[in-house]
Amino acid sequence: MTYPAATGDLPRATGPVPHLSQERSAVIDLEAIRHNVRRLVAAASPARVMAVVKADAYGHGAVPVARAALQAGASWLGVAHISEALALRAAGIQAPLLAWLHTPESNFGAAVAAGVDIGCSGWELERIVTAARDQERPARIHLKVDTGLGRNGATVEVWDRLVGEAMEYQDEGLLRVVGIFSHLAVADEPERPETDDQLAAFRDVLAIAEDAGVDPEVRHLANTPATLSRPDTHFDLVRVGLGIYGLSPFEGQTSAELGLRPAMTLRTVVAHCKDVPSGQGVSYGFNYRTSGESTLGLIPLGYADGVPRVATGGPVRVEGVTYPVVGRIAMDQMVIDLGRRDVSAGGHSVLGAEALLFGDGADGGPTADDWARAAGTNNYEIVTRISPRVPRTFINETPAQ
């Protein structure tokens, strides 16, 4: 499939020259995805890599990203919901695939039928077995243990019982315990001791499972930060999410320092450019007023597009200059103060010029991390929340294999 390119400022693009064919777009560089996966595969070796493509691949597009990740050496794919897994199967992706977050309404039968591995914290086990009977096909499950994060996963206290029940069903041919896994809470803060505590707890539950006769294909605990900083957590498989999108999980370390390349560029064009007098209020609440005669530029992206409403001061680059957003960010738009330009008298107008909110930062331009600081959040949220109203444009796509 051919996707229209949307921006001319990505030097790594190949094929047709990208062009400003859309008013606004999130440009996804699939070669950056492949680069990041290769970097993480090397860091994890000899463990294998699961590329986490939940939440539409953190807003990057689940199907194209999944294909790019597999091309670059990922062995598994991971999602939160069974519905996400089924969408990948419907697109023809047949790689090993795990879904781990369920409710009593989750379609376990469809997961079993599609060969989707199912995460199991305990309460799901009977429902999974019922689905396996209905499908006349053994389910593939990964038993999850809570080693300290306090979310889903069986507690250590009931672990031996869960393992025993699962093995009884395995002996009946109704399921296969494919994996054992847990999730780390503070691996993005390498100095904290809780990761050591979680690792010790995980080793203990693995020993209990081994004594019960479990012979899993994969044991997995590490996320992106642990993949990069804690090789003792790698076991057979690591689950990497943020890293494949080229974003750093560590405070104080940039993507470039980790050898990663941000894959998403969020851009639009300046929608209006006008001169205003000193003291002009800008946007709702008049939280900003111009300090002198100035020119305002209107940027047609807002919180309906996923830009955080609280991120006043977030950077927008226009014609090589980065301007902070002034005034409140509205549903569909925001404003930058360009300084005095006198466009009404023939001064330089930037109407129609490209406006870059964030990209790979290679030329000193704004990044998702900059917007995260402006919003008081993390870079995960910035890219994931970009809404479907913003078209995704994929560059450096290669044919599906």
C-alpha positions in Angstrom: 0.0 0.0 0.0 1.2 3.5 -0.8 0.7 6.2 1.7 1.1 9.9 0.8 4.1 11.6 2.4 3.3 14.9 4.1 6.5 16.8 5.0 9.8 17.7 3.4 11.9 18.0 6.5 12.7 14.3 7.1 16.1 13.7 5.4 15.9 9.9 5.9 12.8 9.6 3.7 13.2 7.6 0.5 11.1 7.1 -2.6 8.9 10.0 -3.7 9.9 13.3 -2.3 7.6 14.1 0.7 5.4 17.1 0.2 2.9 19.2 2.1 -0.1 17.4 0.9 -2.1 17.6 4.1 -3.2 20.4 6.4 -2.0 18.4 9.4 -0.4 15.0 9.9 1.6 12.7 12.1 4.4 11.5 9.9 5.6 8.0 11.0 9.1 7.0 9.8 9.1 3.2 9.6 12.8 3.1 9.0 13.2 4.8 12.4 11.0 2.0 13.9 13.2 -0.7 12.2 16.4 1.1 13.4 15.1 1.2 17.0 14.1 -2.5 17.0 17.5 -3.5 15.7 19.1 -1.5 18.5 16.9 -3.2 21.1 17.4 -6.6 19.6 21.1 -6.1 20.0 20.7 -4.9 23.6 18.5 -7.8 24.5 20.5 -10.6 22.8 20.4 -13.6 23.4 16.9 -12.9 24.7 14.3 -12.3 22.0 12.2 -9.1 21.6 8.4 -8.6 21.9 7.4 -5.3 20.2 4.5 -3.8 22.1 2.0 -2.3 19.7 -0.9 -1.7 22.0 -2.9 1.6 21.8 -2.4 1.6 18.0 1.3 1.3 18.5 1.4 4.3 20.9 -0.4 6.3 18.3 2.0 5.3 15.5 -0.3 2.8 13.6 -0.3 -0.8 14.8 -0.3 -2.7 11.6 2.5 -0.8 9.8 4.6 -0.6 13.0 4.1 -4.3 13.7 5.3 -5.2 10.2 8.3 -3.0 10.5 9.2 -4.4 13.9 9.0 -8.0 12.6 11.1 -7.1 9.6 13.8 -5.7 11.9 14.0 -8.7 14.1 11.3 -8.7 16.7 10.0 -12.2 17.4 6.8 -11.4 19.2 4.1 -8.8 19.3 2.3 -7.6 22.4 -1.0 -5.8 22.9 -3.2 -5.0 25.9 -6.6 -6.1 24.5 -7.8 -9.1 22.6 -9.5 -6.8 20.1 -6.2 -5.3 19.3 -4.7 -8.7 18.7 -7.6 -9.7 16.4 -7.1 -6.6 14.3 -3.5 -7.6 13.7 -4.5 -11.1 12.8 -7.2 -9.7 10.4 -4.3 -7.7 8.7 -2.6 -11.0 8.0 0.1 -10.8 10.8 0.7 -14.3 12.1 3.7 -13.8 14.4 3.4 -14.9 18.0 1.1 -12.4 19.7 0.2 -11.9 23.4 -2.8 -10.0 24.8 -2.8 -9.5 28.6 -5.5 -7.1 29.8 -9.0 -8.6 30.0 -12.4 -8.2 31.5 -15.3 -10.7 31.9 -16.6 -9.5 28.6 -13.3 -10.2 26.7 -13.7 -12.6 23.7 -11.5 -15.5 24.8 -13.0 -17.7 22.2 -11.9 -15.5 19.4 -8.5 -15.3 20.9 -8.1 -19.0 21.0 -9.5 -19.4 17.5 -7.0 -16.9 16.2 -4.0 -18.4 17.9 -3.6 -15.4 20.2 -1.7 -16.0 23.4 -3.6 -14.9 26.5 -2.2 -13.4 29.6 -3.8 -15.0 32.7 -3.7 -13.5 36.2 -6.0 -16.2 37.7 -9.6 -15.2 37.4 -9.6 -15.7 33.6 -8.5 -19.3 33.8 -11.9 -20.9 33.8 -13.1 -18.6 31.0 -10.1 -19.5 28.9 -10.6 -23.2 29.5 -14.3 -22.9 28.5 -13.2 -21.1 25.3 -10.7 -23.8 24.5 -13.4 -26.5 24.9 -15.8 -24.6 22.7 -13.1 -24.1 20.0 -11.8 -27.7 20.4 -8.4 -26.2 20.4 -5.9 -25.8 23.3 -5.4 -22.2 24.5 -1.9 -20.8 24.8 -1.5 -18.9 28.1 1.1 -16.8 29.8 0.7 -16.9 33.6 1.2 -13.4 35.1 2.4 -12.8 38.6 2.3 -9.5 40.5 5.9 -9.0 41.8 5.1 -5.6 43.3 3.5 -3.3 40.7 0.1 -3.8 42.3 -1.9 -4.1 39.1 -3.0 -7.3 37.4 -1.2 -10.6 38.0 -1.7 -13.3 40.6 -0.3 -12.4 44.0 2.7 -14.4 45.3 0.4 -15.9 48.0 -1.9 -17.7 45.5 0.7 -18.4 42.8 1.3 -22.0 43.6 -2.5 -22.7 43.4 -2.8 -21.0 40.0 0.1 -22.9 38.7 -1.3 -26.2 39.9 -4.7 -25.5 38.4 -3.2 -24.5 35.1 -1.1 -27.7 35.0 -4.1 -29.8 35.6 -5.8 -28.2 32.5 -2.6 -28.7 30.5 -2.6 -32.3 31.4 -6.1 -32.5 30.0 -5.0 -31.0 26.8 -7.0 -27.8 27.2 -4.2 -25.3 27.4 -0.4 -24.9 27.1 1.4 -22.7 29.6 3.6 -20.9 27.1 5.0 -18.2 29.3 5.4 -16.7 32.7 5.7 -13.0 33.1 5.5 -9.9 35.3 6.0 -6.2 34.9 8.5 -3.8 36.5 7.4 -0.6 38.3 10.5 1.6 38.5 13.0 0.4 35.9 13.0 3.9 34.5 14.7 4.9 37.7 17.7 2.6 37.7 19.0 3.6 41.1 15.9 2.4 42.9 16.1 -0.9 44.8 12.6 -2.1 44.1 13.6 -3.5 40.7 16.0 -5.9 42.6 13.1 -6.9 44.9 10.8 -7.6 41.9 13.6 -9.6 40.2 14.1 -11.7 43.3 10.3 -12.3 43.6 10.2 -13.3 39.9 13.0 -15.8 40.3 11.1 -17.3 43.3 7.9 -17.8 41.4 9.7 -19.3 38.4 11.2 -21.9 40.8 7.7 -22.7 42.1 6.5 -23.2 38.6 9.4 -25.3 37.6 8.9 -27.6 40.6 5.2 -28.0 39.4 6.4 -29.2 36.0 6.0 -26.0 34.0 8.3 -25.8 31.0 7.5 -22.4 29.5 8.7 -21.3 26.1 9.4 -17.8 27.4 9.9 -16.0 30.7 9.6 -12.3 30.5 10.0 -9.4 32.9 12.0 -6.6 31.3 10.4 -3.5 29.7 12.3 -0.9 27.6 14.3 0.7 30.5 15.3 -2.7 31.9 16.2 -3.9 28.4 18.7 -1.1 28.2 20.0 -1.0 31.7 19.4 -4.4 33.4 20.5 -7.4 31.5 19.9 -9.6 34.5 16.1 -9.1 33.9 16.1 -10.2 30.3 15.4 -14.0 30.7 14.1 -15.4 27.4 12.1 -12.4 26.1 11.9 -8.7 26.7 8.8 -6.5 26.1 9.7 -3.2 24.5 7.2 -0.4 23.9 8.5 3.1 24.2 11.9 2.3 22.8 10.7 1.0 19.5 9.1 4.5 18.9 12.5 6.1 19.6 11.7 7.8 22.9 13.9 7.6 26.0 12.5 6.1 29.2 15.1 7.8 31.3 15.0 11.3 32.8 18.3 13.0 31.8 19.1 10.7 28.9 18.1 11.6 25.4 16.9 9.3 22.6 20.1 10.0 20.7 22.3 9.1 23.7 20.5 5.7 23.8 20.9 5.2 20.0 17.2 5.6 19.3 15.4 7.7 16.7 12.0 9.2 17.4 9.6 7.9 14.7 6.8 10.4 14.9 6.8 14.0 13.5 3.7 16.1 14.3 3.2 19.0 11.9 0.7 21.3 10.4 0.7 24.6 8.6 0.1 28.2 9.9 -3.6 28.9 9.4 -3.7 32.6 10.0 -1.2 35.4 10.5 -2.2 38.9 11.7 -0.9 42.1 13.3 -2.3 43.0 16.8 -1.8 45.9 19.1 0.0 45.9 22.5 -2.1 44.4 25.2 -4.0 42.1 22.9 -5.4 39.2 24.8 -4.9 35.7 23.4 -7.3 32.8 23.7 -9.7 31.9 26.5 -9.2 33.6 29.8 -6.7 36.2 28.4 -3.9 34.5 30.3 -1.5 36.1 27.8 -1.4 39.6 26.5 1.1 40.9 24.0 3.7 43.2 25.5 3.9 45.4 22.4 2.7 45.5 18.8 3.1 42.0 17.5 2.0 39.4 14.9 0.2 36.3 15.9 0.3 33.0 14.1 -2.6 30.5 14.4 -1.7 26.8 14.6 -4.7 24.6 13.7 -4.1 21.8 16.2 -5.7 21.6 19.7 -6.7 19.2 22.4 -9.2 17.5 20.1 -6.1 16.5 18.1 -4.4 15.2 21.3 -2.3 18.3 22.1 -2.5 18.7 25.9 -4.7 21.6 26.9 -2.3 22.4 29.8 0.8 22.6 27.6 1.0 26.4 27.2 4.6 27.2 26.3 5.0 24.1 24.2 7.3 24.7 21.2 6.3 25.2 17.6 9.0 25.6 14.9 8.2 27.8 11.9 10.8 28.6 9.2 13.6 27.4 11.5 12.6 29.4 14.5 10.9 27.9 17.6 8.1 29.8 19.3 6.3 28.9 22.5 2.5 28.6 22.5 0.9 31.5 24.2 -2.5 31.6 25.9 -4.7 28.6 26.4 -4.7 25.7 24.0 -8.2 25.4 22.6 -10.0 22.4 21.1 -8.9 23.0 17.5 -6.2 25.6 17.7 -3.4 27.4 19.5 -1.5 30.6 19.0 2.2 31.6 18.8 3.5 35.1 19.1 5.8 35.8 16.2 7.0 39.3 17.3 6.4 42.4 15.3 6.3 41.7 11.5 3.8 44.3 10.2 2.3 41.8 7.7 -0.5 44.2 6.9 2.1 46.6 5.5 3.9 44.0 3.5 6.0 42.5 6.2 6.9 38.8 6.2 3.9 36.6 6.7 4.2 32.9 7.6 0.7 32.0 6.4 0.8 28.5 5.0 4.3 27.8 6.3 4.9 24.4 7.9 4.5 24.4 11.7 6.4 21.6 13.4 5.3 20.6 16.9 7.8 17.8 17.4 10.0 15.5 15.5 13.3 13.6 15.9 15.1 16.7 17.2 18.1 16.0 15.0 18.3 19.6 13.8 17.7 21.1 17.2 14.0 21.2 16.6 11.3 20.5 19.2 10.7 17.0 20.5 7.9 15.0 22.2 10.0 15.4 25.4 9.7 19.2 25.1 5.9 18.9 25.0 5.9 16.5 27.9 7.8 19.0 30.0 5.3 21.8 29.0 2.4 19.5 29.9 3.9 18.1 33.1 3.6 14.5 31.8 5.8 11.9 30.0 6.7 11.4 26.4 4.6 8.2 26.3 1.4 10.3 26.7 2.4 12.9 24.2 2.6 10.5 21.2 -0.1 8.1 22.3 -2.8 10.8 22.7 -2.5 12.2 19.2 -6.0 11.6 18.0 -7.4 9.8 14.9 -8.4 13.3 13.6 -4.7 13.7 12.7 -4.0 11.6 9.6 -1.0 9.2 9.9 1.4 9.3 7.0 3.9 6.5 6.7 7.3 6.9 5.1 10.0 4.4 4.4 7.5 1.6 4.2 8.7 -1.7 2.7 6.5 -4.5 1.3 4.9 -6.8 3.8 6.6 -10.2 4.2 
